[in-house]
Amino acid sequence: MFSVIILSAGYSSRMNRHKALLPFFGDTVFLEHIIQKYLSVAFCQKIVIVVNEELSELLKSYNLSSSKIKTIVNPQSDKGRFYSIYCGVKALEDKNNAVFIHNVDNPFVNIGTINLLMQSINKYDYIIPAYKSKGGHPVLLSEKVINAIEREQDFSKNFRVFLQKFRKKYVDVNDEKVLVNINTLQDYQKLF
């Protein structure tokens, strides 16, 4: 079993609109597509979406209702990504499962990659997919890391710095989309 924390609490200043609501191929938006892909995996227990107040209001017009989905507002989104992860962890009811951290600016979810990462989580504290020796997303965190995040008090440090005390594993994947970060309109237009 695993859970997912989708990070979407930033204000997308370079994009000038919420990345979660960018159209994906077809009639869905980034956030809907990410959710649908994870929910299609039988072992997905819970999805926590961390948003800012503005996006929380906008999402009310989308059908994101499922017993497996919980949307929470990061009340201090200015504290950054690490604090959003912390908010997501606090919102998980069961902290005994591995947790994928998925950034909304990468709408691509590859089920094969998810399965590959899950195969290594019992031997390492966190797993990073790598394409041609370059680390990407989503990152998979073990129960040990999740519990440490929940106890953390200092969110001024970078999340990567926090992870340095844990055992990591890069898992080679044949999916260059693990490297995608869509931050500007030009990034979006290149892919869509």
N, CA, C and O of each residue as an XYZ file, in Angstrom:
768
protein
N       0.842     -1.187      0.000
C       0.000      0.000      0.000
C       0.887      1.250      0.000
O       1.980      1.251      0.566
N       0.405      2.292     -0.634
C       1.114      3.570     -0.621
C       0.110      4.706     -0.629
O      -1.060      4.516     -0.961
N       0.576      5.881     -0.261
C      -0.202      7.110     -0.351
C       0.542      8.081     -1.243
O       1.687      7.841     -1.626
N      -0.121      9.186     -1.573
C       0.467     10.197     -2.461
C       0.198     11.568     -1.856
O      -0.906     11.843     -1.388
N       1.208     12.418     -1.869
C       1.018     13.828     -1.542
C       1.320     14.614     -2.811
O       2.436     14.585     -3.328
N       0.303     15.317     -3.303
C       0.467     16.152     -4.503
C       0.663     17.583     -4.039
O      -0.183     18.143     -3.341
N       1.784     18.169     -4.432
C       2.131     19.525     -4.003
C       1.661     20.553     -5.023
O       2.086     20.545     -6.178
N       0.766     21.448     -4.569
C       0.250     22.492     -5.446
C      -0.099     23.747     -4.643
O      -1.132     24.373     -4.879
N       0.758     24.105     -3.707
C       0.471     25.253     -2.844
C       1.181     26.530     -3.279
O       0.978     27.588     -2.684
N       2.011     26.437     -4.311
C       2.691     27.637     -4.806
C       1.733     28.512     -5.603
O       0.609     28.111     -5.906
N       2.188     29.697     -5.932
C       1.322     30.637     -6.663
C       1.661     30.749     -8.143
O       1.124     31.616     -8.833
N       2.541     29.890     -8.641
C       2.839     29.800    -10.080
C       3.107     31.169    -10.693
O       2.539     31.505    -11.732
N       3.957     31.952    -10.065
C       4.196     33.326    -10.526
C       4.782     33.393    -11.936
O       4.476     34.318    -12.688
N       5.614     32.428    -12.297
C       6.188     32.441    -13.658
C       5.174     32.008    -14.710
O       5.301     32.373    -15.879
N       4.178     31.240    -14.309
C       3.148     30.766    -15.246
C       1.975     31.742    -15.314
O       1.261     31.788    -16.316
N       1.779     32.511    -14.265
C       0.653     33.441    -14.148
C      -0.709     32.756    -14.103
O      -1.730     33.385    -14.382
N      -0.729     31.494    -13.757
C      -1.971     30.768    -13.493
C      -1.612     29.484    -12.761
O      -0.469     29.030    -12.817
N      -2.578     28.907    -12.080
C      -2.298     27.705    -11.300
C      -1.975     26.525    -12.211
O      -2.760     26.172    -13.091
N      -0.816     25.926    -11.988
C      -0.395     24.797    -12.822
C      -1.336     23.609    -12.676
O      -1.518     22.844    -13.624
N      -1.927     23.450    -11.518
C      -2.856     22.337    -11.289
C      -4.013     22.357    -12.279
O      -4.590     21.313    -12.584
N      -4.354     23.538    -12.780
C      -5.518     23.689    -13.659
C      -5.145     23.858    -15.126
O      -5.998     24.200    -15.944
N      -3.889     23.624    -15.465
C      -3.490     23.659    -16.874
C      -4.115     22.468    -17.596
O      -4.132     21.360    -17.060
N      -4.626     22.685    -18.803
C      -5.227     21.570    -19.539
C      -4.207     20.484    -19.864
O      -3.111     20.759    -20.352
N      -4.593     19.262    -19.583
C      -3.824     18.102    -20.004
C      -4.425     17.666    -21.340
O      -5.446     18.218    -21.752
N      -3.834     16.707    -22.020
C      -4.414     16.218    -23.267
C      -5.841     15.759    -22.996
O      -6.090     15.069    -22.007
N      -6.770     16.129    -23.851
C      -8.162     15.721    -23.634
C      -8.890     16.732    -22.782
O      -8.625     17.931    -22.867
N      -9.795     16.259    -21.971
C     -10.672     17.170    -21.232
C     -10.378     17.219    -19.735
O     -11.271     17.522    -18.943
N      -9.155     16.930    -19.343
C      -8.791     17.016    -17.929
C      -7.723     18.081    -17.733
O      -7.137     18.580    -18.693
N      -7.485     18.416    -16.485
C      -6.397     19.333    -16.133
C      -5.311     18.517    -15.433
O      -5.522     17.356    -15.085
N      -4.151     19.137    -15.233
C      -3.013     18.429    -14.638
C      -3.410     17.660    -13.386
O      -3.142     16.464    -13.278
N      -4.045     18.338    -12.445
C      -4.361     17.711    -11.170
C      -5.273     16.504    -11.340
O      -5.043     15.463    -10.724
N      -6.303     16.631    -12.166
C      -7.221     15.511    -12.401
C      -6.483     14.320    -12.994
O      -6.711     13.178    -12.595
N      -5.599     14.591    -13.948
C      -4.872     13.505    -14.608
C      -3.970     12.767    -13.614
O      -3.936     11.536    -13.596
N      -3.248     13.517    -12.799
C      -2.363     12.896    -11.806
C      -3.179     12.011    -10.871
O      -2.797     10.872    -10.599
N      -4.284     12.521    -10.386
C      -5.148     11.763     -9.468
C      -5.658     10.491    -10.125
O      -5.593      9.413     -9.534
N      -6.165     10.613    -11.344
C      -6.716      9.444    -12.053
C      -5.660      8.353    -12.214
O      -5.950      7.172    -12.026
N      -4.448      8.743    -12.559
C      -3.388      7.746    -12.765
C      -3.053      7.008    -11.464
O      -2.939      5.783    -11.460
N      -2.896      7.739    -10.375
C      -2.590      7.081     -9.104
C      -3.755      6.208     -8.634
O      -3.540      5.103     -8.136
N      -4.980      6.696     -8.789
C      -6.137      5.907     -8.356
C      -6.304      4.628     -9.179
O      -6.954      3.681     -8.735
N      -5.720      4.602    -10.371
C      -5.814      3.400    -11.206
C      -4.936      2.262    -10.690
O      -5.053      1.125    -11.149
N      -4.049      2.572     -9.728
C      -3.190      1.557     -9.121
C      -3.903      1.032     -7.877
O      -4.234      1.800     -6.974
N      -4.132     -0.254     -7.835
C      -4.926     -0.863     -6.755
C      -4.373     -0.591     -5.362
O      -5.133     -0.555     -4.394
N      -3.061     -0.400     -5.245
C      -2.433     -0.255     -3.930
C      -2.419      1.178     -3.410
O      -1.855      1.447     -2.350
N      -3.039      2.102     -4.152
C      -3.087      3.498     -3.714
C      -4.149      3.638     -2.630
O      -5.337      3.426     -2.872
N      -3.698      4.000     -1.428
C      -4.614      4.088     -0.299
C      -5.217      5.482     -0.143
O      -6.416      5.608      0.103
N      -4.402      6.530     -0.282
C      -4.862      7.889     -0.024
C      -4.085      8.873     -0.874
O      -2.892      8.693     -1.117
N      -4.775      9.925     -1.329
C      -4.128     11.028     -2.039
C      -4.443     12.310     -1.274
O      -5.607     12.667     -1.096
N      -3.396     12.997     -0.825
C      -3.556     14.280     -0.159
C      -3.045     15.356     -1.109
O      -1.901     15.308     -1.560
N      -3.904     16.324     -1.406
C      -3.531     17.431     -2.288
C      -3.305     18.647     -1.407
O      -4.206     19.069     -0.682
N      -2.103     19.214     -1.468
C      -1.774     20.390     -0.663
C      -1.843     21.613     -1.582
O      -1.100     21.719     -2.558
N      -2.753     22.534     -1.244
C      -3.005     23.702     -2.090
C      -2.910     24.987     -1.272
O      -2.817     24.949     -0.045
N      -2.933     26.122     -1.964
C      -3.054     27.406     -1.280
C      -4.542     27.780     -1.237
O      -5.372     27.103     -1.845
N      -4.870     28.840     -0.530
C      -6.281     29.208     -0.345
C      -6.977     29.526     -1.663
O      -8.124     29.129     -1.868
N      -6.302     30.232     -2.551
C      -6.896     30.605     -3.831
C      -7.248     29.368     -4.655
O      -8.352     29.270     -5.190
N      -6.323     28.436     -4.754
C      -6.582     27.214     -5.521
C      -7.673     26.380     -4.861
O      -8.465     25.740     -5.553
N      -7.723     26.379     -3.554
C      -8.765     25.648     -2.838
C     -10.154     26.096     -3.297
O     -11.048     25.272     -3.492
N     -10.323     27.393     -3.463
C     -11.608     27.934     -3.934
C     -11.878     27.510     -5.367
O     -12.998     27.116     -5.694
N     -10.881     27.585     -6.218
C     -11.049     27.234     -7.633
C     -11.389     25.748     -7.817
O     -12.124     25.383     -8.735
N     -10.853     24.904     -6.942
C     -11.079     23.459     -7.076
C     -12.510     23.043     -6.731
O     -12.909     21.915     -7.023
N     -13.266     23.916     -6.130
C     -14.646     23.576     -5.773
C     -15.508     23.282     -6.998
O     -16.532     22.607     -6.891
N     -15.099     23.784     -8.156
C     -15.869     23.524     -9.373
C     -15.408     22.250    -10.103
O     -15.914     21.938    -11.181
N     -14.460     21.524     -9.523
C     -13.977     20.275    -10.106
C     -14.477     19.101     -9.278
O     -14.636     19.201     -8.062
N     -14.721     17.993     -9.957
C     -15.210     16.810     -9.256
C     -14.024     15.977     -8.766
O     -13.528     15.099     -9.472
N     -13.592     16.267     -7.565
C     -12.473     15.536     -6.969
C     -12.940     14.716     -5.779
O     -12.179     14.454     -4.848
N     -14.194     14.319     -5.826
C     -14.742     13.595     -4.672
C     -14.443     12.104     -4.766
O     -14.777     11.434     -5.744
N     -13.813     11.623     -3.729
C     -13.507     10.212     -3.575
C     -13.100     10.026     -2.123
O     -12.519     10.924     -1.513
N     -13.400      8.882     -1.583
C     -12.999      8.627     -0.196
C     -11.479      8.557     -0.061
O     -10.942      8.643      1.043
N     -10.797      8.403     -1.187
C      -9.338      8.321     -1.146
C      -8.656      9.671     -1.316
O      -7.433      9.758     -1.206
N      -9.421     10.726     -1.583
C      -8.835     12.044     -1.856
C      -9.145     13.013     -0.726
O     -10.280     13.112     -0.262
N      -8.112     13.722     -0.296
C      -8.288     14.744      0.731
C      -7.528     15.989      0.271
O      -6.338     15.913     -0.037
N      -8.206     17.125      0.224
C      -7.563     18.383     -0.144
C      -7.374     19.213      1.117
O      -8.313     19.411      1.888
N      -6.158     19.694      1.320
C      -5.888     20.542      2.480
C      -5.206     21.829      2.024
O      -4.527     21.861      0.997
N      -5.399     22.874      2.801
C      -4.774     24.161      2.511
C      -3.519     24.303      3.365
O      -3.552     24.101      4.579
N      -2.427     24.648      2.719
C      -1.213     25.011      3.440
C      -1.435     26.449      3.914
O      -1.445     27.365      3.092
N      -1.612     26.667      5.210
C      -1.927     28.009      5.697
C      -0.743     28.976      5.630
O      -0.905     30.186      5.790
N       0.448     28.423      5.390
C       1.649     29.265      5.314
C       2.461     28.877      4.092
O       3.616     28.467      4.215
N       1.865     29.003      2.911
C       2.545     28.545      1.696
C       3.826     29.315      1.418
O       4.660     28.866      0.632
N       3.993     30.474      2.055
C       5.238     31.223      1.899
C       6.421     30.503      2.547
O       7.571     30.847      2.276
N       6.155     29.511      3.396
C       7.241     28.736      4.019
C       7.894     27.763      3.044
O       8.965     27.228      3.328
N       7.260     27.531      1.900
C       7.893     26.731      0.865
C       7.477     25.273      0.798
O       6.573     24.813      1.496
N       8.179     24.572     -0.075
C       7.861     23.188     -0.433
C       7.925     22.227      0.761
O       7.040     21.389      0.934
N       8.967     22.352      1.577
C       9.135     21.444      2.710
C       7.934     21.545      3.654
O       7.446     20.530      4.149
N       7.463     22.759      3.901
C       6.322     22.923      4.794
C       5.057     22.322      4.172
O       4.212     21.788      4.890
N       4.922     22.404      2.860
C       3.791     21.768      2.180
C       3.842     20.252      2.346
O       2.814     19.611      2.565
N       5.031     19.687      2.243
C       5.195     18.241      2.458
C       4.787     17.890      3.891
O       4.080     16.911      4.126
N       5.240     18.698      4.830
C       4.886     18.496      6.237
C       3.363     18.531      6.425
O       2.802     17.670      7.103
N       2.700     19.517      5.830
C       1.231     19.610      5.928
C       0.577     18.359      5.360
O      -0.376     17.833      5.934
N       1.094     17.884      4.223
C       0.561     16.670      3.619
C       0.740     15.455      4.501
O      -0.171     14.638      4.635
N       1.905     15.332      5.100
C       2.187     14.211      6.008
C       1.251     14.256      7.215
O       0.703     13.228      7.613
N       1.066     15.444      7.799
C       0.180     15.581      8.960
C      -1.253     15.164      8.619
O      -1.983     14.690      9.489
N      -1.658     15.337      7.354
C      -3.026     15.019      6.937
C      -3.241     13.534      6.651
O      -4.379     13.090      6.498
N      -2.157     12.767      6.579
C      -2.292     11.327      6.334
C      -2.799     10.630      7.594
O      -2.266     10.834      8.684
N      -3.820      9.819      7.433
C      -4.321      9.070      8.592
C      -3.382      7.913      8.936
O      -3.106      7.658     10.108
N      -2.901      7.222      7.917
C      -2.027      6.064      8.124
C      -0.619      6.427      7.682
O      -0.361      6.631      6.495
N       0.277      6.504      8.637
C       1.651      6.882      8.312
C       2.572      5.674      8.251
O       3.791      5.806      8.357
N       1.984      4.498      8.081
C       2.763      3.265      8.012
C       3.013      2.815      6.581
O       3.562      1.736      6.356
N       2.619      3.627      5.620
C       2.818      3.278      4.217
C       3.882      4.171      3.590
O       4.188      5.250      4.098
N       4.433      3.707      2.488
C       5.316      4.556      1.688
C       4.462      5.672      1.081
O       3.262      5.505      0.865
N       5.105      6.815      0.809
C       4.378      7.972      0.277
C       5.134      8.557     -0.906
O       6.323      8.861     -0.812
N       4.421      8.711     -2.028
C       4.974      9.404     -3.185
C       4.773     10.901     -2.992
O       3.693     11.343     -2.601
N       5.814     11.676     -3.267
C       5.700     13.133     -3.292
C       5.688     13.519     -4.773
O       6.671     13.331     -5.490
N       4.548     14.062     -5.209
C       4.375     14.373     -6.625
C       4.118     15.863     -6.796
O       3.156     16.399     -6.246
N       4.967     16.524     -7.551
C       4.794     17.948     -7.846
C       3.773     18.106     -8.966
O       3.833     17.397     -9.970
N       2.835     19.038     -8.793
C       1.783     19.208     -9.787
C       2.337     19.735    -11.116
O       1.668     19.633    -12.145
N       3.556     20.298    -11.104
C       4.111     20.818    -12.358
C       4.673     19.719    -13.259
O       5.215     20.002    -14.327
N       4.543     18.469    -12.824
C       4.847     17.332    -13.691
C       3.607     16.437    -13.711
O       3.413     15.629    -12.803
N       2.763     16.577    -14.747
C       1.505     15.830    -14.771
C       1.646     14.385    -15.230
O       0.661     13.649    -15.288
N       2.857     13.981    -15.555
C       3.051     12.649    -16.116
C       3.269     11.616    -15.011
O       4.177     11.749    -14.191
N       2.440     10.609    -15.003
C       2.549      9.518    -14.039
C       2.659      8.232    -14.836
O       1.768      7.897    -15.616
N       3.753      7.516    -14.639
C       3.976      6.268    -15.361
C       3.813      5.119    -14.366
O       4.570      5.012    -13.402
N       2.829      4.270    -14.606
C       2.541      3.176    -13.674
C       3.745      2.231    -13.551
O       4.016      1.710    -12.469
N       4.455      2.012    -14.645
C       5.659      1.177    -14.601
C       6.707      1.754    -13.658
O       7.352      1.016    -12.913
N       6.875      3.073    -13.692
C       7.820      3.746    -12.795
C       7.371      3.611    -11.347
O       8.187      3.351    -10.463
N       6.082      3.787    -11.104
C       5.535      3.634     -9.746
C       5.868      2.236     -9.209
O       6.346      2.092     -8.084
N       5.614      1.229    -10.015
C       5.878     -0.155     -9.589
C       7.360     -0.407     -9.340
O       7.724     -1.078     -8.374
N       8.217      0.132    -10.212
C       9.668     -0.037    -10.020
C      10.133      0.583     -8.711
O      10.919     -0.023     -7.982
N       9.662      1.771     -8.410
C      10.069      2.433     -7.173
C       9.578      1.655     -5.960
O      10.305      1.514     -4.976
N       8.357      1.153     -6.024
C       7.789      0.407     -4.896
C       8.593     -0.857     -4.584
O       8.643     -1.287     -3.432
N       9.218     -1.452     -5.595
C       9.975     -2.688     -5.388
C      11.208     -2.487     -4.499
O      11.696     -3.443     -3.897
N      11.711     -1.252     -4.414
C      12.944     -0.999     -3.656
C      12.726     -0.349     -2.306
O      13.683     -0.189     -1.548
N      11.510      0.028     -1.981
C      11.294      0.847     -0.788
C      11.590      0.108      0.515
O      11.868      0.764      1.519
N      11.544     -1.208      0.549
C      11.829     -1.925      1.794
C      13.316     -1.959      2.134
O      13.690     -2.288      3.260
N      14.168     -1.618      1.160
C      15.606     -1.672      1.392
C      16.236     -0.298      1.619
O      17.369     -0.205      2.091
N      15.509      0.762      1.287
C      16.055      2.120      1.370
C      15.045      3.047      2.030
O      13.870      2.708      2.168
N      15.520      4.221      2.437
C      14.641      5.182      3.097
C      13.843      6.018      2.095
O      12.700      6.398      2.351
N      14.464      6.291      0.962
C      13.704      6.967     -0.100
C      14.288      6.604     -1.457
O      15.467      6.281     -1.599
N      13.409      6.672     -2.440
C      13.747      6.215     -3.789
C      13.496      7.356     -4.773
O      12.476      8.041     -4.705
N      14.448      7.545     -5.690
C      14.332      8.586     -6.714
C      14.438      7.933     -8.091
O      15.386      7.188     -8.342
N      13.484      8.197     -8.987
C      13.628      7.671    -10.345
C      14.719      8.457    -11.079
O      14.831      9.671    -10.913
N      15.507      7.773    -11.875
C      16.577      8.438    -12.623
C      16.491      8.062    -14.094
O      16.337      6.895    -14.453
N      16.595      9.075    -14.927
C      16.643      8.859    -16.372
C      17.998      9.355    -16.860
O      18.326     10.530    -16.694
N      18.790      8.465    -17.464
C      20.141      8.785    -17.935
C      20.958      9.455    -16.828
O      21.592     10.489    -17.039
N      20.928      8.849    -15.661
C      21.705      9.258    -14.485
C      21.282     10.590    -13.868
O      22.011     11.149    -13.049
N      20.120     11.099    -14.250
C      19.630     12.353    -13.671
C      18.358     12.062    -12.878
O      17.406     11.482    -13.401
N      18.355     12.475    -11.603
C      17.220     12.223    -10.731
C      15.999     13.036    -11.098
O      16.105     14.174    -11.556
N      14.827     12.435    -10.890
C      13.575     13.096    -11.241
C      12.499     12.901    -10.190
O      12.782     12.810     -8.995
N      11.267     12.839    -10.653
C      10.083     12.746     -9.787
C       9.121     11.703    -10.342
O       9.154     11.400    -11.534
N       8.269     11.155     -9.488
C       8.057     11.456     -8.071
C       9.073     10.742     -7.188
O       9.646      9.723     -7.572
N       9.283     11.292     -6.010
C      10.157     10.679     -5.013
C       9.275      9.822     -4.103
O       8.170     10.225     -3.741
N       9.764      8.660     -3.745
C       9.027      7.763     -2.858
C       9.710      7.728     -1.502
O      10.893      7.402     -1.401
N       8.955      8.069     -0.451
C       9.484      8.123      0.908
C       9.001      6.936      1.720
O       7.846      6.525      1.611
N       9.889      6.390      2.531
C       9.535      5.275      3.408
C       8.819      5.791      4.653
O       8.771      6.994      4.908
N       8.273      4.866      5.409
C       7.627      5.175      6.694
C       8.606      5.894      7.630
O       8.210      6.810      8.351
N       9.866      5.490      7.623
C      10.884      6.113      8.479
C      11.018      7.607      8.171
O      11.078      8.424      9.089
N      11.064      7.962      6.895
C      11.196      9.366      6.505
C       9.919     10.129      6.831
O       9.978     11.265      7.302
N       8.768      9.517      6.586
C       7.482     10.158      6.880
C       7.389     10.510      8.363
O       6.973     11.614      8.714
N       7.771      9.590      9.222
C       7.716      9.853     10.659
C       8.702     10.946     11.086
O       8.418     11.714     12.005
N       9.846     11.014     10.425
C      10.812     12.075     10.722
C      10.282     13.437     10.271
O      10.491     14.441     10.952
N       9.610     13.474      9.144
C       9.001     14.730      8.669
C       7.965     15.212      9.673
O       7.899     16.402      9.984
N       7.171     14.304     10.170
C       6.119     14.679     11.108
C       6.692     15.297     12.394
O       6.048     16.134     13.026
N       7.883     14.883     12.765
C       8.526     15.411     13.980
C       9.338     16.684     13.721
O       9.757     17.354     14.665
N       9.557     17.014     12.464
C      10.436     18.140     12.105
C       9.871     19.487     12.590
O       8.660     19.707     12.582
N      10.765     20.365     13.005
C      10.374     21.706     13.463
C      10.972     22.820     12.599
O      10.455     23.937     12.580
N      12.061     22.516     11.887
C      12.780     23.538     11.117
C      12.484     23.380      9.627
O      12.983     22.457      8.982
N      11.677     24.278      9.092
C      11.317     24.215      7.676
C      12.084     25.231      6.838
O      11.778     25.440      5.664
N      13.080     25.855      7.448
C      13.878     26.826      6.710
C      14.873     26.132      5.779
O      15.325     26.716      4.794
N      15.207     24.889      6.100
C      16.165     24.176      5.253
C      15.461     23.573      4.038
O      14.249     23.356      4.027
N      16.260     23.319      3.041
C      15.767     22.694      1.826
C      15.421     21.228      2.106
O      16.091     20.575      2.905
N      14.392     20.720      1.461
C      13.985     19.336      1.681
C      15.102     18.358      1.312
O      15.254     17.320      1.954
N      15.871     18.682      0.293
C      16.991     17.814     -0.097
C      18.026     17.714      1.020
O      18.606     16.652      1.247
N      18.250     18.818      1.710
C      19.187     18.825      2.842
C      18.639     17.921      3.951
O      19.384     17.137      4.540
N      17.354     18.031      4.230
C      16.720     17.184      5.243
C      16.911     15.702      4.911
O      17.165     14.894      5.805
N      16.789     15.346      3.631
C      16.880     13.941      3.217
C      18.298     13.372      3.289
O      18.465     12.154      3.221
N      19.304     14.202      3.421
C      20.693     13.731      3.386
C      21.033     12.737      4.491
O      21.981     11.965      4.353
N      20.290     12.746      5.566
C      20.590     11.820      6.667
C      19.972     10.437      6.456
O      20.129      9.552      7.297
N      19.271     10.249      5.336
C      18.612      8.974      5.063
C      19.281      8.255      3.893
O      19.970      8.864      3.074
N      19.057      6.941      3.840
C      19.608      6.117      2.752
C      18.742      6.271      1.503
O      17.532      6.052      1.541
N      19.378      6.648      0.405
C      18.621      6.831     -0.832
C      19.041      5.817     -1.886
O      20.118      5.225     -1.823
N      18.165      5.643     -2.842
C      18.433      4.749     -3.967
C      17.902      5.406     -5.228
O      16.747      5.829     -5.278
N      18.738      5.491     -6.238
C      18.291      5.915     -7.560
C      17.870      4.662     -8.314
O      18.610      3.679     -8.348
N      16.704      4.691     -8.910
C      16.227      3.571     -9.711
C      16.153      4.042    -11.158
O      15.422      4.978    -11.482
N      16.912      3.385    -12.017
C      16.910      3.752    -13.437
C      15.575      3.407    -14.062
O      15.066      2.296    -13.909
N      15.014      4.379    -14.769
C      13.744      4.177    -15.462
C      13.909      4.582    -16.920
O      14.764      5.400    -17.258
N      13.092      4.009    -17.763
C      13.128      4.331    -19.180
C      11.992      5.304    -19.491
O      11.143      5.040    -20.341
N      11.996      6.435    -18.784
C      10.927      7.412    -18.912
C      11.492      8.801    -18.674
O      11.642      9.234    -17.532
N      11.804      9.498    -19.760
C      12.410     10.823    -19.623
C      11.463     11.838    -18.995
O      11.907     12.902    -18.564
N      10.184     11.537    -18.934
C       9.227     12.489    -18.360
C       9.374     12.629    -16.845
O       8.775     13.530    -16.258
N      10.153     11.764    -16.199
C      10.399     11.952    -14.752
C      11.205     13.231    -14.508
O      11.281     13.705    -13.375
N      11.805     13.789    -15.559
C      12.624     14.994    -15.434
C      11.840     16.279    -15.698
O      12.379     17.373    -15.533
N      10.589     16.160    -16.102
C       9.792     17.321    -16.494
C       9.463     18.207    -15.299
O       9.070     17.724    -14.237
N       9.631     19.517    -15.493
C       9.148     20.556    -14.574
C       8.568     21.657    -15.446
O       9.304     22.315    -16.182
N       7.281     21.863    -15.374
C       6.629     22.878    -16.196
C       6.435     24.122    -15.336
O       5.537     24.177    -14.495
N       7.282     25.109    -15.556
C       7.247     26.322    -14.741
C       6.811     27.561    -15.497
O       6.354     28.528    -14.889
N       6.946     27.544    -16.827
C       6.598     28.718    -17.632
C       5.667     28.306    -18.767
O       5.509     27.121    -19.061
N       5.059     29.297    -19.392
C       4.193     29.034    -20.538
C       4.978     28.362    -21.661
O       4.442     27.509    -22.368
N       6.239     28.740    -21.828
C       7.083     28.132    -22.865
C       7.307     26.641    -22.568
O       7.268     25.818    -23.483
N       7.539     26.292    -21.305
C       7.674     24.875    -20.923
C       6.425     24.114    -21.296
O       6.494     23.017    -21.849
N       5.274     24.703    -20.988
C       3.982     24.050    -21.258
C       3.783     23.864    -22.767
O       3.380     22.791    -23.216
N       4.070     24.918    -23.545
C       3.844     24.853    -24.988
C       4.739     23.818    -25.666
O       4.339     23.204    -26.655
N       5.956     23.622    -25.135
C       6.862     22.623    -25.714
C       6.260     21.219    -25.627
O       6.417     20.412    -26.544
N       5.571     20.936    -24.520
C       5.038     19.593    -24.283
C       3.602     19.422    -24.751
O       3.185     18.308    -25.068
N       2.850     20.496    -24.798
C       1.434     20.401    -25.134
C       1.071     21.206    -26.355
O      -0.092     21.223    -26.761
